[in-house]
Each structure stands twice: as structure tokens, then as C-alpha cells.
Amino acid sequence: MRRIYNLIILIASLPLFWACETDEHPTASTPDTFILNTPPYVSGIYDLKNTETIQLTCSQPAFGFTAATTYRVQVATKSSFADFFTLSTSFISAKMDVSATEVATALVGLLGITDEADFPTDPFPVYIRLSAELSDGSHQVLSNIIELPKVKSYFALEPMVMPDNIYLIGNITNNWDWNAATAMVPVYGTPGKFWCVQYLGKTGDNNAEMKFNTARAWDGNDFGFATAVIDDASKALAGISDSGGNIAIGNPGWYIVVVITEVSGRDYIYHVQFLPPNVYLSGNAAGGVWGAGDNNLFAAPDISLGADADFVSPAFIGDAAGDSDGGVRASVVLAGQEWWHTEFMVFSGNLIYRGTGNDQDRVSGSIGQKLYINFTKGTGKIE
């Protein structure tokens, strides 16, 4: 009798097991829309210059189950939304504090105004809707459109930010090929400042020529002799002249090339320096000398050897155990910077720059050994 009773219980429970199984993998559906609520103070004036945020709220889209949702704010100046801008900040809550600055910046672009004098001083209507999607980017749906009838905006522009990259191109080792252009090294703690050790010898009978850009492309933002600021000391050292807009080197050799970015209004000014190729051994391997010194300077390769040649350090004269305070360390030294802001080291035969990263691991060496660096190939060794 007990067996029959247990069998009846098992059969009766099967639908429950089936329901649990099917609920483990719910199927999402895409709703037609969802509700963006009209703010309670919509009849007032939204003064974007004197307001930090605009608060928006909405209902959760009916995806068929409770799901993590990403919301994005879209702004337009016409109710048709024929032209709109999606703000960069996204939200994961149905209550959103939208940056007034982001809205103002979007409105400048939507109105197509390039001069502050032309920007409207009176309030004007702005239209807002939301897009929502699941956390994986699927099942996107748009909300209804709401009107903010009185928005007082201003001529807000995207902030000028320092470039993340500077590339050097020329008739040198990369032969005007952006894919092979030298990626300059960012200086630690100094946005917009970059450096590299570069061979600027002749190519056949032709002097080295070069330009720079923040992207690996001829996109109109490249800069050379006419658009870069080159100090007199650099001009004298490298024998610099203008060659059809390129920076031409009259004194072939190895140089440390430095680019310093300055923001002036809505423009970038690029200062280019050419410095002697001074590379220094530091730390215990250099007998406790840190940074620039007369006795820890690498020997630069003779210009006759071309680009594929090694810089060679002095022989190690101190204990170079790779502990936290010891090890072999090397850098160039730039004015206004600590020596470790431009540090680098060889790991498994590869030259690795610290750049804007954290302190590098220590590398051991023995007294009498030397550090060899090939800046063109990005390789090195200790022996």
C-alpha cells in the first residue's frame, strides 16, 4: 500500500518538476514600448548651466521576467526624433540622475551651432526618450517621448582631453607606413607627454624626415614642421629644417624625441624636442646611482651601424639581486620628470616600458655583466 501511495505522490509531482525545469531558462520577449514618466516639475525651466542633473524615472520593460536592464538616454530638439543624440552615460536603475552637462553638450551638436554668439539665450523645448535592453545588449526597446518645454541651455563643448597615443612616421625605419609607425612611450604621471629613442640617420642620400599623429592614419590631424613648436636648442642639435611640411634632420644620428601636448582653447599645440640619446643604468647595478650620472651612461651605437644596433650599459658594479630594492634598472631622463617616469627593462628578451603602468618587476644581474638594448627591434639582453 505504501508503494502505491508513493507512486501516486511521484506522479502528482511531475508537473511541478517540469515547471521548475522550464523556469530555469525563461525566454525573453521584446515589448513594444515602456513608460518614461513625465517629471513632476516639467512646467518649470531647466537651467542646464546651474543644474547638476535631470531626474528621470520609468517603468521596467516587460521582457517576460525580471531582468537586469541597461537604460540609455536619447535627446532631440524635435518631437519627430528625426535627429537625436544618445548620451554616453548609461544606467541600470529605473531612476536616473542625468548629467545636465551631457544634455547641454548634446544640444550644441543637435543645433549645429559652432559659434557661442549664435546659441539661443531663451528656453526652448527638448525631447527625451529612453532605450532599454538586456544586460547582454539584446531585446532593445524604446520608451515613449516626453517634452521638457522650457530648457535653458548654453554653449557647452566636449572637454579637451590629452591624447592617449602619439605615433612617429617617416622615411626612417617605418618608411611612411602607419602600421609600422613608432608608438611613442607615455611619460608616467604627465598626460600628453611622450618620448622614444629613435634612429634618425640617412636613408641612402636622403636625410631623415618625419611627422606625428595621435592615430595611425592620414586623417588630417598629423603635425610636422609647420604645425609643431620646435625649440631652438632642438633645431640646432638636430639641424632641423622644413621639407614640404615634414621635419627634416640635417644632423643624422640617434635622438630622444619628445612630444609635449598643450591645450589652448579648443586647439592642441604640440611641442617637439630632439635631445641627445642619453640612456642611464640605475640602482644597485650602477653602484647605487639613480637617474642621470657621468658613470652610468649607456654607450650609444655608432651612426654607421644603422638602426639595428644596441645601446650598451656600463658593466654592473654592484649587487643586482632582483629584490624590492635591488635589480637592474634603466631609463632616460627628461627635464621636470623623475628618472623612473621614463623607466624600462628587458623581460625574456623583450624591451618593456613602464609608461603609465605600475612599478616593474625587478631583474637580477651579476657584477661585470652589461645590459644591451635594441630600441628599434624592442629587444634586449643581460650578459
C-alpha positions in Angstrom: 0.0 0.0 0.0 2.9 2.4 0.9 4.4 1.8 -2.6 1.2 2.7 -4.3 0.9 5.8 -2.2 4.5 6.9 -3.0 3.8 6.3 -6.7 0.7 8.5 -6.6 2.8 11.3 -5.0 5.5 11.0 -7.6 3.1 11.2 -10.5 1.3 14.2 -8.9 4.7 16.0 -8.5 5.8 15.6 -12.1 4.1 18.9 -13.3 6.0 20.7 -10.5 9.3 19.3 -11.6 8.5 20.3 -15.2 7.6 23.8 -14.1 10.9 24.2 -12.2 12.9 22.9 -15.1 11.2 25.3 -17.6 11.6 28.3 -15.2 15.4 27.8 -15.1 15.7 29.1 -18.7 13.0 31.8 -19.2 12.5 33.1 -22.7 12.8 36.9 -23.1 10.3 38.8 -25.2 10.7 42.3 -26.7 7.9 44.6 -25.6 6.5 47.3 -27.9 7.5 50.1 -25.6 7.7 51.0 -21.9 6.8 54.1 -19.9 9.1 57.1 -19.4 7.4 59.2 -16.8 7.0 63.0 -17.2 8.9 64.7 -14.4 6.7 66.4 -11.8 8.3 69.8 -12.3 8.2 69.8 -16.1 6.4 73.1 -16.2 9.4 74.9 -14.8 12.6 76.0 -16.5 15.5 73.5 -16.7 18.6 75.8 -16.4 21.3 73.4 -17.5 24.2 75.7 -16.6 23.0 75.9 -13.0 21.7 72.4 -12.6 23.7 69.3 -12.0 21.2 66.6 -13.0 17.8 66.0 -14.5 16.0 63.2 -12.7 14.1 60.7 -14.9 12.1 57.6 -13.9 10.5 54.9 -15.9 8.7 51.5 -15.6 10.6 48.3 -16.1 10.2 47.0 -19.7 8.1 43.8 -19.8 10.7 41.4 -21.0 8.7 38.5 -19.6 10.7 38.1 -16.4 12.6 40.3 -14.0 15.9 41.0 -15.8 19.0 43.3 -15.4 18.3 46.2 -17.8 20.5 48.9 -19.2 18.9 52.3 -19.9 20.3 54.9 -22.3 19.0 58.5 -22.6 18.3 59.9 -26.1 17.9 63.6 -26.6 16.3 65.5 -29.6 15.3 69.1 -30.4 12.3 67.9 -32.5 9.5 65.7 -31.4 9.9 63.5 -34.5 13.3 62.4 -33.2 14.5 62.5 -36.8 17.8 63.6 -35.4 18.8 62.6 -31.9 21.9 62.0 -29.7 22.4 59.2 -27.2 24.2 60.3 -24.1 27.4 58.4 -23.2 26.3 57.6 -19.6 24.1 54.5 -19.2 22.0 53.5 -16.2 20.9 50.2 -14.6 18.2 51.6 -12.5 14.7 52.9 -13.5 15.6 56.0 -11.5 18.2 58.1 -13.4 20.1 61.3 -12.5 21.1 62.5 -15.9 24.0 64.9 -16.2 22.8 68.4 -17.3 26.3 69.0 -18.8 25.9 65.9 -21.0 22.5 67.1 -22.2 23.8 70.6 -22.9 26.8 69.2 -24.9 24.4 67.1 -26.9 22.2 70.1 -27.7 25.1 72.0 -29.2 25.7 69.3 -31.7 22.0 68.8 -32.4 21.5 72.5 -33.1 24.6 72.5 -35.3 25.9 75.7 -33.7 29.7 76.4 -33.9 29.8 79.9 -32.5 28.7 80.8 -29.0 27.2 84.1 -30.2 24.7 82.1 -32.2 23.5 80.0 -29.3 19.8 80.7 -28.2 19.5 82.6 -24.9 15.8 81.9 -24.4 14.5 78.5 -23.2 13.4 76.1 -25.9 11.7 72.6 -25.9 13.8 69.5 -25.6 12.5 65.9 -26.2 13.7 62.9 -24.4 13.2 59.1 -24.7 14.9 56.1 -23.3 16.2 53.0 -24.9 16.3 49.8 -22.8 18.0 46.5 -23.4 19.0 43.4 -21.5 22.5 43.4 -20.0 23.8 41.4 -23.0 22.6 44.1 -25.4 19.7 42.2 -26.8 16.0 42.9 -27.0 16.3 46.7 -27.3 13.1 48.7 -26.9 12.3 52.4 -27.0 10.1 54.3 -24.5 7.6 57.0 -25.2 8.8 60.5 -25.8 8.4 63.3 -23.2 8.8 67.0 -23.7 10.7 69.4 -21.5 9.1 72.6 -22.8 11.5 75.1 -21.2 15.1 74.2 -21.3 17.7 77.0 -20.9 20.9 75.6 -22.3 24.4 77.1 -23.1 27.3 76.6 -25.4 28.7 73.5 -23.8 31.5 71.7 -25.6 33.2 68.4 -25.0 36.1 68.8 -22.7 39.6 68.8 -24.3 41.5 65.7 -23.2 45.1 64.8 -23.7 45.8 62.2 -26.4 46.3 58.6 -25.3 48.8 57.9 -28.1 51.4 59.7 -30.3 52.9 57.9 -33.4 56.0 58.9 -35.3 56.2 58.1 -39.0 58.8 59.0 -41.7 61.3 57.7 -44.2 63.1 56.0 -41.4 62.6 52.5 -40.0 58.9 52.6 -40.8 59.2 54.0 -44.3 55.9 56.1 -44.1 53.9 53.0 -43.1 51.4 53.8 -40.4 51.2 50.1 -39.5 54.9 50.2 -38.7 54.9 53.7 -37.1 56.8 54.1 -33.8 54.4 54.2 -30.9 55.9 56.8 -28.6 56.0 56.0 -24.8 53.8 57.9 -22.5 55.5 59.6 -19.5 54.4 58.4 -16.1 52.2 61.0 -14.3 52.2 63.5 -17.2 49.3 63.2 -19.6 50.0 64.3 -23.1 53.8 63.8 -22.9 55.5 61.1 -24.9 59.1 60.0 -25.8 61.1 57.5 -27.7 64.7 56.7 -28.6 64.8 56.9 -32.4 67.4 56.4 -35.1 67.3 59.4 -37.4 70.0 58.5 -39.9 70.0 58.9 -43.6 68.1 56.7 -46.0 70.5 56.4 -48.9 71.3 60.0 -49.8 68.2 61.4 -48.1 68.0 62.9 -44.7 65.5 61.5 -42.2 62.1 63.2 -42.4 59.1 62.6 -40.1 55.7 63.6 -38.9 53.5 62.7 -35.9 49.8 61.9 -35.3 47.6 60.7 -32.5 46.3 57.9 -34.7 47.9 55.6 -37.2 46.3 57.4 -40.2 46.5 60.3 -42.5 43.3 61.8 -41.0 44.2 65.5 -41.2 45.4 65.7 -37.6 49.1 64.8 -38.4 51.6 67.5 -37.5 55.1 68.3 -38.7 57.4 71.3 -39.2 54.7 73.9 -39.9 52.3 72.9 -37.1 54.7 71.7 -34.3 56.5 74.0 -32.0 60.3 73.1 -32.0 62.6 74.9 -29.6 65.8 76.5 -30.8 68.1 74.0 -28.9 66.4 71.1 -30.8 66.8 72.8 -34.1 70.5 73.4 -33.5 71.2 69.9 -32.2 69.4 68.0 -35.0 69.9 70.5 -37.8 66.2 70.7 -38.4 64.6 72.2 -41.5 61.3 72.2 -43.3 60.9 69.6 -46.1 57.4 70.0 -47.6 55.9 70.1 -44.1 57.9 67.3 -42.8 60.6 67.7 -40.1 63.9 67.0 -41.8 67.0 66.1 -39.8 70.2 67.7 -41.0 72.5 66.0 -38.4 71.9 62.3 -38.7 72.1 60.2 -35.5 70.3 58.8 -32.6 68.0 61.1 -30.6 65.5 61.0 -27.8 62.3 62.5 -29.4 59.8 64.1 -27.0 56.3 65.4 -27.8 54.5 67.5 -25.2 50.8 68.3 -25.7 49.4 71.6 -24.7 45.7 72.6 -24.8 45.0 76.1 -25.9 41.2 76.9 -26.1 39.8 74.3 -28.5 43.2 73.5 -30.1 46.1 71.3 -29.4 49.7 72.7 -29.5 52.4 70.0 -29.9 55.9 70.9 -28.7 58.5 68.6 -30.2 62.0 68.2 -28.7 65.1 66.5 -30.0 67.6 65.5 -27.2 70.9 63.6 -27.1 70.4 59.8 -26.8 71.3 59.6 -23.1 70.2 56.3 -21.6 71.2 55.5 -18.0 71.7 52.5 -15.9 70.3 52.9 -12.4 70.1 51.2 -9.0 72.4 48.7 -7.3 73.7 47.6 -10.7 75.1 51.1 -11.2 76.6 51.2 -7.7 73.6 52.9 -6.1 73.3 55.7 -8.7 69.8 56.7 -9.6 69.0 58.6 -12.8 71.5 60.7 -14.7 75.2 60.4 -14.0 78.5 60.5 -15.7 79.5 56.9 -14.9 76.2 55.1 -15.6 75.6 56.4 -19.2 75.0 53.8 -21.9 77.2 53.8 -24.9 75.1 54.8 -27.9 75.8 52.8 -31.2 77.9 54.4 -33.9 75.7 56.0 -36.6 77.4 53.9 -39.2 75.8 50.8 -37.7 72.3 51.9 -38.7 69.1 51.5 -36.8 69.6 47.8 -35.9 72.3 48.3 -33.2 72.5 48.0 -29.4 72.9 50.6 -26.7 75.3 49.1 -24.1 75.4 49.9 -20.4 78.5 50.1 -18.3 79.4 46.9 -16.6 77.4 46.3 -13.4 79.5 47.3 -10.4 77.0 46.5 -7.5 74.8 43.7 -6.2 71.9 43.5 -8.7 69.8 40.9 -7.0 66.2 41.2 -8.1 64.6 42.0 -4.7 62.4 45.0 -4.0 65.4 47.5 -3.7 67.9 45.8 -5.9 67.9 44.7 -9.5 69.0 46.2 -12.8 67.1 49.3 -13.8 67.4 51.7 -16.7 65.7 54.8 -18.1 66.1 58.1 -20.0 65.9 61.3 -18.0 63.6 64.2 -19.1 63.5 67.7 -17.7 60.9 68.1 -15.0 60.5 64.3 -14.5 61.7 61.7 -12.0 64.0 59.2 -13.7 61.5 56.4 -13.1 58.8 58.2 -15.0 60.7 57.1 -18.1 61.9 53.7 -16.9 62.1 50.4 -18.9 63.6 46.9 -18.6 64.2 43.7 -20.6 62.0 40.7 -19.8 62.5 37.4 -21.6 64.4 39.3 -24.3 61.7 41.9 -24.8 62.0 45.6 -24.1 59.1 46.7 -21.9 58.4 50.3 -21.0 56.8 51.2 -17.7 54.8 54.0 -19.4 51.8 54.9 -17.2 51.8 51.5 -15.6 52.8 50.3 -12.1 56.4 49.6 -10.9 58.0 46.9 -13.0 59.3 43.6 -11.7 62.9 43.5 -10.7 65.5 41.8 -12.9 68.7 40.3 -11.5 72.2 40.8 -12.8 75.8 39.9 -11.8 78.7 42.2 -11.3 80.6 42.6 -14.6 77.5 41.9 -16.8 76.0 44.6 -19.1 72.6 45.5 -20.3 72.1 45.6 -24.1 69.1 47.4 -25.6 67.9 47.5 -29.2 65.3 50.3 -29.3 64.5 49.6 -33.0 63.6 46.0 -32.5 62.3 46.4 -28.9 64.6 43.7 -27.6 67.5 43.4 -25.2 69.6 41.1 -23.0 71.8 41.0 -20.0 75.1 39.2 -20.3 
